Structure formats: structure tokens, C-alpha cells
């Protein structure tokens, strides 16, 4: 039995390399620079001088004789192709008058160099460069030492790159380069496809040679060998069809044809060895006969083929015949099997170890900086459209994430989670708004602080009462003295009675007294309300307020004692739900970060195909995050359903409904206590404002009464002097004509008539608003026990006025008094308990002006001297 190494196909080292296309020299520098100057500016052309020089140098190097080092040539072709991609999107090169129409690209056919293509089309230039790149890769592959394993591996990679270049040419440039009238066959789609198959065949052939060298099994070798043959057969089919038929030399066609037959026969030989080991002699004979037949038929049309290749075929044919003779003898003597015809056999198994290299990354020009400052309008519009597409994706996914979070919040609130778990652990909590209200009330003293504020009311009421009594005593003392002198002197005491002059003041004092009485009744109602609701408001004295909440306790009796397991499972599910929420936050950040880094403008500037295809490819970057978001939302929904079941079990075991009812009842008690406490505080504050304002009014009228008494005392002394003179027998005629007593503060030299006397009496009784007796101070009186200020000069009457109203707490001033609009003492001072501090009828609109002062701030015992302990 012949060994696997006896095949002579392994010693064939005959492979094909492609020669580069030739071109004529052209000048790219001048036309491109002129276009920049015309379309953009001269300054832009100056700024891009280096880029223009780079393009000029690259094109000149392409035109030169190929560099002795194929790898250097490869790098040059790649750099120039990237530059062409950037030029294509910025410089329109065509025969149109508005385009760059002074450039003509000329390229000769690589296989028939007399044929050439001349076009004002950059696609011809790009296609030719891609063809030459594939050719250089094939030359690189051929340059390696394929007598070694490493040499064959490197050669295989080079042929794979060559196949990728020709495939890229076929898919991206061949069609565009063939649109003009002047074309060459070597750049056609058919030729590019044929060359790709040829390079793949040679790459697979290198793999086959290494497989033989490693001593792989005959079955593996057969599959790899068969795939080599298939690649060659595909290339041969393209060579025998238009437009490639008659375009290539016969030696090319003979080479490909022999290689296809050789590796088919090699596969039959290797497969036959495997069948012999399995004792499948009949099929072995059929496979060997098929291989011998193929080689015999191929040699008939092998004219022009290399001698080495013919020698390899001859050696393989010898091996096939030897194994065939051996198998036939064994079948005739031992197995006696019927040999099937070759046409009835299934195709030989094949396995490809190579595929064309993806050249997108190798030829990607998006990272190149050449002509980066030139951005055509079409590219800017395409970028804007792509940005809108990305924004739409981001917005849609962000809404899904937000809806997921909101759904979780609502569902958990419906299930009273995690509050019920926290309540079981003793971590009670109030609703945030309710807790803030409680803390505000507690910070202001809470229910316990109401007693101190009530005491302030009592003290202020006492101060006002004492001031009122002092004022009344001033008037009563003056009236008693006047009555005493009137009784003593009889008809000689001719000045008006005090009761006549103090009627208005007394009425006002009486109304103030009535106001104080009614305010005291309101104070009593407030104190009674505090006592009656003390137990209701006592809940606010708990610090912290959560101490007043009911607790969720474990059941007293349990049948299966699985409470801990139920609680643990529910907690675990809640933790998982929290993890999903954190993942959503991370996914949203990932989306924003991807958008921030997503800059496709360089790719738009180098794209020569449809923008839609580029958009679809680029927007697909977001697909994996969108998929993760969808999975997160779905997982959350499943988890919420699981939590709902667990929570129902938890509620049944821990009697959650009763706990919720007691907790809601406690919430309502706290709310009712807050409302009542606020209501009482508002009433107390209104009372404090009332008493402070009333104290100012009483001090004002007290000052008026003091001024009145002082004036009456002066008049009294003067009249006593007159009466004593009359009684002593003195006669003053000028006094008889002017009246019984002089006016206060007037010289006694001028006589006055009785009419003037009456006017003087009215002036005293009703002081003129232009000369006030007393102007009330800006600040409240500093203590109810202080004496009134000394009399200095005639002063204006008090600007404090109360508009009249039926039953109002404060009396109105005299009708002749006028003052600016201010506070109305005739209005309710403060509402008391669900009503006015004193029940006064409604004010008659427009009857009197309002007093000219404003209500001071609420009374603070440490900031004012209204009462002293």
C-alpha cells in the first residue's frame, strides 16, 4: 500500500502572480489647488499646501517603476487609495463644466497592455489602484519560501489578502470604473471575481501542503485538496466565459486547468486511502478510476503547461494506477463487490480553510487627516440626518428606561413596599410631606409651647387693662377737680364742664374696654380649645414622630414557622429589582457616552457608496444596548410579578391589612393634630397682634388725655386768678368784653368776644389736626408702668382713628378728624375660635379714614416691654 507522502502533488511549487497595471503621468496638484481657490479661498489653498503636495508625491510614486520591495509598494498603494477616497468626496472630477475637467486618468490592461482606458473619472483611478494592490499581494505571496511550513503559512496569508483586494475591487469599484466608454477587461467584475478565486485556490493549496507536512489523516487531506480543486475549477469556468475568454494567454488557462484536475485527482487518491482502511474496496476502485480518468483527459489539452506541473501529474497518475490495481486484485480475490460507476458516486467532501480578507479596515480612510478642513455641504447634511437618527434612538430608549423606573415605583407603592419590610424591622417612616409638617410644628414648640403663648396673651391683656384704667383715672380726677371748683365758685366758674369736653374721649375709652372684654372672651375660648384637644395634639410630642406609629410584629403563633423564609425571599427579590434599576442607569449613561463619541463625519467624507448603507451600518452600533434595555425591562416585569406573589404571601402571614389600617388611622390622627395645632397657633398669633396694636391705641389716647388734663389745669389756674380778683373788687373792663377766661397759650393783652370764647372752647374740646397734641411713637410703649411724656408744646391730635361701625370694638374719632388710611380698629382684631376675636358688625364703607399705622409683628416677650414679670 502506497503511503500518503508518495503523492507527487506536494512537490509542485508552480503558482501564478499578477503583474501591475501601467499608467501615464498626470498632474493632480494644479487642478485641485485651483478648485480650492475657486470654491473656498486662497487662504484655504495655502493652508492645504502640504496635503496637495502629499497627493502629488503619492501619484508620482505610483507612476514610477515598482519598488524592488513588494511590501513598500503595498503600503504606497494603500496610502494613495485612502487619499483618493478623500479626494472623491471633496473634489468632483468629471467632464462637467463646473467640475474639475482637466484631469484624465489613463490605465493600460494588465493582460493585454495594448488596450487602455482613459476617463475623467476618479473611479477608474481607484479601481486600478485596487487591482495593483491585489497584484502586489500575489507577488508577496510568491516571494515566500514555500519549501518550509512558515513560508507556506505566510504565502497563504498574502494570497488571502490578494483575494480580498480583488473582491473589494469587484464589489466597490469595478462597476463604477466600467461606466465610461473607455474600459479594460482586467477591471471588469468577471475578471476581479476570477482573480479572487485564483488567489483563494493558491492560498488553500499552501494550507494543503502544510496539512500533508503535518501528517494529517487521508480524510482531512482529501477534503482540503478537493477545495483547492473547486477554487481552480471556479477560476477556470470564469476564464472560459465572456468577457475573459480569449483575453488570457493559453498558458494561463492550461495552468488553471491542470491544477483543477491535479487536485481533484489528489482528493480521489487521498480519499481512496481512507476507503481502503475502511475496507470499502468497491468505492475505492470507483474513486481511483475517476481520478485516473480526469488526469488522462486533462493531459490531452496541456499544451504550453509548465514541465514541473506535467511531471507532478504523471507521478500522481502512477500512484493512482498502483493503488487501483491493488484494490482490484483484493476485490477479485476477497471482497467480490460490485464496483459502482463514477457518475453514480456522491461528490467528494470538501472543506475550505481560507476566505478573502476583509479590506474595509485596511482601506478605511476615515482616520486620515488629509483635506480634513474641507467639508462639502452634502456631507454636512448627511451628518445632520445621521445625528437625528441617533437622537431618535437615544430618546426612544431613554423613554423606555424612564417608563421602567416609573412603573417600578408605582407598583411598589401599590404593594406598600419596601415600607412594610422596614416596618417589620422597626424602621418606620412617615410620608415625606407629612413628616416635614410635623417637624415644622415641633420646631416652633409644638403643643407643649401653646401654654407659653397663652400666657403672653394674658399678660398683654392685663397690660392693656391697666393702661385703660390709668387713662380713665386721669379723666376722672380732672372731672372731680372741675366739679369741686364749680361747687365752690358757683356761677363765677364759667368754663365748660369736663364731661362736655371729654365726651368723645370717654366714648373711645368705653369702646376700647368693650374690645378688651370681647377679646378676653376669645382668649377663654382658645384656652378651652387647648384643654379640650390636648389629648389629640399630644401625639405631636413624640420625638421622633415615628415613635407614634404602630409596629408590624410577627404572628404570635405559626404553623410551619416559615416567616423568615418568606421575608428573606421578598428581600432578595427587592434587591434584584434594585440591581435592575442600577443597570438601567448604567445603560442610559452608556447610550449618552456612545453618542458623545459617535463621529461619522470622517467616514462620510470617505464614503463612496450610499449614505443609507453607511447609516444602517453605523446605527447598528446601538443595537446591543437597545437589546440590553429590552432584556432589562422584560426581566423587571417578570420580577415584579414574582414580588407581587411574594408580597401577597407576606401580607397573609403578617396580617398586613390590619397593620395598614392602624397605620392609616395614625396618619389621620397626626394630620388632625397638625390641623388643630396650626389653627390654635394662628388664633393665638392673631390675638397677640390685636393686643399689641390695641396697646398702641390706648397709649395714644392716654397721651391725648394727659395733654387735655394739663391744658385744663392751666385754664383752671388762670380762672382761679380771675375769680379771686373779682372777689377782691378789681374791675377789668377789657375782660368783660372779651369773656371770662383767656385762651390757653394766648397773650392776655387782646380782648376777646364771647364768640371767640366759644370758639376757644371748641378748639380745646376738638383740637385742630394742624396742631396735634401728640404724635404716637414709631415703637410700642416700653412698659405699662411708665409715666406719660412731659408736656412740651401744643401738639397735633393723635392720627389714630377708628372708622365707625355698629357695635365695633373701637369707637371712631371725631368726625372732623382726618388721617391717612391705615389699620381699622373697627374690624375684628383676630378671628378667635372659628370666628372674629369679638363679634363686631360689618364696617360701613367710607364712613371714616383708616388709622395711619400698620400692625406690628407678633408679640415676643423678650423683644418688647409690654409687660414685666
Residue pairs with C-beta under 8 A, 6 or more apart in sequence:
1 273
1 276
1 323
1 326
2 319
2 322
2 323
4 212
4 215
4 218
4 221
4 270
4 273
5 212
6 319
7 212
7 266
7 269
7 270
7 315
7 316
7 319
8 311
8 312
8 314
8 315
8 316
8 319
9 225
9 262
9 263
9 266
9 312
9 316
10 209
10 212
10 213
11 312
12 262
12 308
12 309
12 312
13 146
13 147
13 308
14 255
14 306
14 308
14 309
15 141
15 142
15 146
15 202
15 205
16 138
16 142
16 198
16 202
16 252
16 255
17 135
17 138
17 139
17 141
17 142
18 110
18 134
18 135
18 138
18 139
18 162
18 195
19 110
19 135
20 66
20 110
20 131
20 132
20 135
20 136
21 107
21 108
21 109
21 110
21 128
21 131
21 132
21 135
21 186
22 107
22 108
22 113
23 62
23 63
23 105
23 106
23 107
23 108
23 128
24 63
24 106
25 60
25 63
26 59
26 103
26 104
26 105
26 106
27 56
27 103
28 55
28 56
28 59
28 87
28 103
29 52
29 53
29 55
29 56
31 100
31 102
31 103
32 52
32 55
32 87
32 91
32 100
33 45
33 48
33 52
35 91
35 100
36 44
36 45
36 48
36 374
37 44
37 45
40 374
44 373
44 374
45 52
47 373
48 371
48 373
48 374
51 370
51 371
54 83
54 370
55 83
55 87
55 370
58 76
58 79
58 80
58 83
59 80
61 76
61 80
62 76
62 77
62 80
62 129
66 73
66 136
67 73
67 76
70 136
70 139
70 140
70 143
71 140
73 136
74 133
74 136
74 137
74 140
77 129
77 132
77 133
77 136
78 133
78 362
78 363
80 129
81 126
81 129
81 130
81 133
81 363
81 365
82 363
82 364
82 365
82 368
82 370
82 606
83 365
83 368
83 370
84 122
84 125
84 126
84 129
85 126
85 363
85 365
85 606
85 608
86 365
86 368
86 370
86 371
86 605
86 606
87 93
87 122
87 371
88 122
88 126
88 606
88 608
89 376
89 379
89 604
89 605
89 606
89 607
89 608
90 371
90 374
90 376
90 605
91 100
92 98
92 99
92 100
93 99
93 100
93 101
93 103
93 120
93 121
93 122
94 100
94 101
94 120
94 121
95 101
95 120
101 120
103 120
104 118
104 119
104 120
105 118
105 119
105 120
105 121
105 122
105 124
105 125
105 128
106 116
106 117
106 118
107 116
107 117
107 124
107 125
107 128
107 184
107 187
108 114
108 115
108 116
108 184
109 115
109 116
109 117
109 184
109 185
109 186
110 131
110 135
110 186
111 185
111 186
111 247
111 248
111 249
112 184
112 185
112 247
115 184
115 185
116 182
116 184
117 124
117 177
117 180
117 182
117 183
117 184
117 187
118 182
119 177
119 180
119 182
121 176
121 177
121 179
121 180
123 173
123 176
123 177
123 179
123 608
124 177
124 180
124 187
126 173
126 177
126 608
127 169
127 173
127 174
127 176
127 177
127 187
128 177
128 187
130 165
130 166
130 168
130 169
130 172
130 173
131 165
131 166
131 169
131 186
131 187
131 192
133 165
134 162
134 163
134 165
134 166
134 169
134 195
134 199
135 162
137 158
137 159
137 161
137 162
137 165
137 199
138 158
138 159
138 162
138 199
138 202
140 158
140 161
141 154
141 155
141 156
141 157
141 158
141 159
141 162
141 199
141 202
141 203
142 155
144 151
144 152
144 154
144 155
144 158
145 151
146 152
146 155
146 206
146 209
149 210
149 213
149 214
152 206
152 207
152 209
152 210
152 213
153 206
153 210
155 202
155 203
155 206
156 203
156 204
156 206
156 207
156 210
156 354
157 203
159 199
159 200
159 202
159 203
159 206
159 354
160 199
160 200
160 203
160 354
160 355
160 356
160 357
161 357
161 359
162 195
162 199
163 195
163 196
163 197
163 199
163 200
163 203
163 354
163 355
163 356
163 357
164 356
164 357
164 358
164 359
164 362
165 357
165 359
166 192
166 193
166 195
166 196
166 199
166 356
167 192
167 193
167 196
167 356
167 359
168 359
168 360
168 363
169 187
169 192
170 189
170 192
170 193
170 196
172 608
172 609
173 187
174 187
174 188
174 189
174 192
175 189
176 608
177 183
177 187
178 187
178 188
178 189
185 191
185 243
185 244
185 247
188 243
190 238
190 241
190 242
190 243
190 244
191 238
191 243
191 244
191 247
193 238
194 235
194 238
194 239
194 244
195 235
196 356
197 231
197 232
197 234
197 235
197 238
198 231
198 232
198 235
198 256
199 356
200 231
200 352
200 354
200 355
200 356
201 228
201 231
201 232
201 235
201 259
203 354
204 224
204 227
204 228
204 231
204 352
204 353
204 354
205 228
205 259
205 263
207 224
207 353
207 354
208 221
208 224
208 225
208 228
208 263
211 220
211 221
211 224
212 221
217 274
218 270
218 271
218 273
218 274
218 277
219 270
219 271
219 274
220 351
221 270
222 267
222 268
222 270
222 271
222 274
222 348
222 349
223 267
223 348
223 349
223 350
223 351
224 350
224 351
224 353
225 263
225 266
225 267
225 270
226 263
226 264
226 267
226 348
226 349
226 350
226 351
227 350
227 351
227 352
227 353
228 259
228 263
228 266
229 259
229 260
229 261
229 262
229 263
229 264
229 266
229 267
230 350
232 256
232 259
232 260
232 263
233 260
233 264
235 256
235 260
236 253
236 256
236 257
236 260
238 244
239 245
239 248
239 252
239 253
239 256
240 253
249 304
250 303
250 304
251 304
251 305
254 301
254 302
254 303
254 304
254 305
255 305
255 306
255 309
257 298
257 301
257 302
258 298
258 302
258 305
258 309
258 310
258 313
259 309
261 294
261 295
261 297
261 298
261 313
262 295
262 298
262 309
262 312
262 313
262 316
264 291
264 294
264 348
265 291
265 292
265 294
265 295
265 313
265 316
265 317
265 320
266 291
266 316
267 291
267 348
267 350
268 287
268 288
268 290
268 291
268 294
268 320
268 348
269 288
269 291
269 316
269 319
269 320
269 323
271 287
271 348
271 349
272 284
272 287
272 288
272 291
272 320
272 323
272 327
273 323
275 281
275 283
275 284
275 287
276 284
276 323
276 327
279 335
281 327
281 330
281 331
281 335
281 337
282 331
282 335
282 337
282 338
282 339
282 340
283 340
283 345
284 323
284 327
285 324
285 327
285 328
285 331
285 339
286 339
286 340
286 341
286 342
286 345
287 342
287 345
287 348
288 320
288 321
288 323
288 324
288 327
289 324
289 339
289 342
290 342
290 345
291 316
291 320
292 317
292 320
292 321
292 324
293 342
295 313
295 316
295 317
295 320
296 317
298 313
299 310
299 313
302 310
302 313
331 337
331 339
364 603
364 606
365 602
365 606
366 600
366 602
366 603
366 605
366 606
367 602
368 602
368 606
372 602
372 605
375 601
375 605
379 601
379 604
379 605
382 604
382 611
383 600
383 601
383 604
385 611
385 615
386 600
386 604
386 611
386 615
386 618
386 619
389 615
389 619
390 595
390 598
390 619
390 622
391 595
393 591
393 619
393 622
393 626
394 591
394 592
394 595
397 587
397 588
397 591
397 622
397 625
397 626
397 629
398 588
398 591
400 629
400 630
400 633
401 584
401 587
401 588
401 629
404 584
404 632
404 633
404 636
405 581
405 584
407 636
407 640
408 577
408 581
408 636
408 640
411 640
411 643
411 644
412 418
412 577
412 643
415 643
415 644
415 647
416 656
416 660
417 570
417 574
417 643
417 647
418 574
419 429
420 552
420 647
420 650
420 651
420 654
420 656
420 659
421 567
421 570
421 571
421 574
422 428
422 429
423 549
423 551
423 552
423 659
423 663
424 552
424 553
424 554
424 567
424 654
426 551
428 546
428 549
428 551
429 435
429 546
430 438
430 545
430 546
430 549
430 667
430 670
431 667
434 667
434 670
434 671
435 545
437 674
438 540
438 545
438 670
438 674
439 545
441 540
441 674
441 677
441 678
442 540
442 543
442 545
444 681
445 452
445 453
446 537
446 540
446 541
446 677
447 534
447 537
447 538
447 540
447 541
447 673
447 677
448 541
450 530
450 677
450 680
450 681
450 684
451 530
453 681
453 684
453 688
454 523
454 526
454 527
454 530
454 684
456 684
456 688
456 859
456 861
457 523
457 526
457 684
457 687
457 688
457 691
458 523
459 861
459 866
459 867
460 688
460 691
460 692
460 695
460 859
460 866
460 867
461 516
461 519
461 520
461 523
461 691
462 867
463 691
463 695
463 784
463 866
463 867
464 512
464 516
464 691
464 694
464 695
464 698
464 784
465 516
466 784
466 785
467 695
467 698
467 699
467 702
467 781
467 784
468 509
468 512
468 513
468 516
468 698
470 702
471 509
471 698
471 701
471 702
471 705
472 509
474 702
474 705
474 706
474 709
475 498
475 502
475 505
475 506
475 509
475 705
475 708
475 709
477 709
478 498
478 502
478 708
478 709
478 712
478 713
479 498
479 499
479 502
481 716
482 495
482 497
482 498
482 712
482 716
483 498
485 493
485 716
485 719
485 720
486 493
486 497
489 723
492 723
492 726
492 727
493 719
493 723
494 719
494 740
494 741
495 715
495 716
495 719
495 740
495 741
495 761
496 761
496 764
496 765
498 712
499 506
500 765
501 708
501 712
501 761
501 764
501 765
502 705
502 708
504 765
504 766
504 811
504 813
504 814
505 701
505 704
505 705
505 708
507 811
508 701
508 802
508 810
508 811
508 813
509 701
510 811
511 802
511 808
511 809
511 810
511 811
512 694
512 697
512 698
512 701
512 809
512 810
512 811
514 809
514 838
515 694
515 809
515 810
515 825
515 829
515 838
516 694
517 838
518 809
518 837
518 838
518 839
519 687
519 690
519 691
519 694
519 809
519 829
519 837
519 838
521 832
521 838
522 683
522 687
522 830
522 832
522 833
522 837
522 838
523 687
525 832
525 833
526 680
526 683
526 684
526 687
526 832
526 833
529 676
529 680
529 833
530 680
533 676
533 680
536 669
536 672
536 673
536 676
537 673
537 676
537 677
538 673
539 548
539 666
539 669
539 670
539 673
540 670
540 673
540 674
540 677
542 548
545 670
548 666
548 670
549 663
549 666
550 659
550 662
550 663
550 666
552 654
552 656
552 659
553 654
554 563
554 654
555 563
555 653
555 654
555 655
558 653
562 653
563 653
563 654
566 646
566 649
566 650
566 653
567 650
569 646
570 643
570 646
570 647
570 650
573 639
573 642
573 643
573 646
574 643
576 639
577 636
577 639
577 640
577 643
580 632
580 635
580 636
580 639
583 632
584 629
584 632
587 625
587 628
587 629
587 632
590 625
591 622
591 625
594 621
594 622
594 625
598 618
598 621
600 614
600 618
603 614
603 618
604 611
604 614
607 614
650 656
651 657
683 830
683 831
683 832
683 833
685 830
685 858
686 829
686 830
686 831
686 832
686 837
687 829
687 830
687 832
687 837
688 858
688 859
689 829
689 830
689 855
689 856
689 858
689 859
690 829
690 830
690 837
691 859
691 866
692 780
692 855
692 856
692 858
692 859
692 864
692 866
693 823
693 825
693 829
693 853
693 855
693 856
694 825
694 829
695 780
695 781
695 784
695 866
696 776
696 780
696 781
696 800
696 853
696 856
697 800
697 802
697 810
697 825
697 851
699 776
699 780
699 781
700 774
700 776
700 798
700 800
701 798
701 800
702 788
703 773
703 774
703 776
703 788
703 789
703 798
704 773
704 774
704 797
704 798
706 788
706 791
707 773
707 774
707 791
707 795
708 764
708 773
710 791
711 744
711 764
712 764
714 744
715 741
715 744
715 764
718 741
718 742
719 740
719 741
722 735
722 740
722 741
725 732
734 751
735 751
737 751
737 753
738 750
738 751
738 752
738 753
738 756
738 757
739 752
739 753
739 754
739 756
739 757
739 760
740 757
741 757
742 748
742 752
743 752
743 756
743 760
743 763
744 760
744 764
745 794
752 760
766 814
766 816
767 773
767 796
767 797
768 797
769 796
769 797
769 816
769 817
769 818
769 819
770 796
771 794
771 795
771 796
772 795
772 796
772 797
772 798
772 799
773 794
773 795
773 796
773 797
773 798
774 789
774 795
774 796
774 797
774 798
775 795
775 796
775 798
775 799
776 798
776 799
776 800
776 853
780 856
780 864
780 865
780 866
781 865
781 866
782 864
782 865
783 865
783 866
783 868
784 866
784 867
785 868
797 813
797 817
798 813
799 819
799 820
799 851
799 852
799 853
800 813
800 819
800 825
800 851
800 852
800 853
801 812
801 813
801 817
801 819
801 848
801 849
801 850
801 851
802 808
802 810
802 811
802 812
802 813
802 824
802 825
802 826
802 848
802 851
803 812
803 824
803 826
803 843
803 844
803 847
803 848
803 849
803 850
804 811
804 812
804 826
804 844
804 847
804 848
805 826
805 827
805 840
805 841
805 842
805 843
805 844
805 847
806 841
806 844
807 839
807 840
807 841
808 825
808 826
808 827
808 840
808 841
808 843
809 825
809 826
809 829
809 838
809 840
810 825
810 826
812 826
812 847
812 848
813 819
813 848
815 848
818 849
819 849
819 850
819 851
819 852
820 849
820 850
820 851
820 852
821 849
821 850
821 852
822 850
822 851
822 852
822 853
822 854
823 850
823 851
823 853
823 854
823 855
824 843
824 850
824 851
825 851
826 840
826 843
827 840
827 843
828 836
828 837
828 838
828 839
828 840
829 836
829 837
829 838
830 836
830 837
831 837
832 838
859 866
861 867
